Amino acid sequence: MVMFTGTVDQFNERQEQARELAEQVAALLDQIDALGVGAATGQVLIPGGTIRRAPGNGWTVS
């Protein structure tokens, strides 16, 4: 793993980008579940958060 060496603003921007990508991943997991061939399970740890299944709400980013 490489240590981030940019500014605080750059770090915050990259964390926001990571969260936006995580939202896209959560939407894809919802689409996979909607196929009805079996539910995806588990959680995905990302910088600054977690993608996990929320009972009754599909996949969420927290």
N, C-alpha and C positions, 0 to 999 in steps of 0.2 A: 504494500500500500504506500502511496506517495503522500507526503504531508502537504497540505495546501499552504501556499506562501503568498497569496494575493492579499488584497485589502479586505477590510470588514464588509464593505459594500459589495465587492465581488463575491465574497463568501455567501452573503445573504442572497444575492442574485442566483448563485448556483444552487443553493438550497431550495429556492423557489422553483427553479427549473426541475430539480429532482422531484419535488412534490407534484408538479404538473405531469411529469412522466409517470409518476406513481398513480395518479388519477386515471391515466390512460390504461395502465396495467390493470387496475381494478375494473375498469369498464370491459376490458377483454375477458377477464375472469368471469364477470357476470354473463357475457355472451356465451362463453364455454358452458357455464352452468345451464343456460337457457336451452342448449341443444338437447338436454334431457338424457344424455348418455352416461351421466354420473357427475357428481358434484366435485369440484376442485376443493381441496382442503389445505389447512395449514395457514402459515403467515409468511410474509416476506418482510425482512428488515431492510430499511433503506436509511440513508443518512437523514437524520432528523425526524424519523417516523417509522410507522409500520403499516403494511397493507394486510388487512385481516377480514375475515367474514364476520359481519354483524348480523346476528339472528334476525331474520325477517327483513333485513335491509340490503342483502347482498354484500359485496366487497366494499370496504371503506378504507380511507387513509386517515391515520391518526398520528 
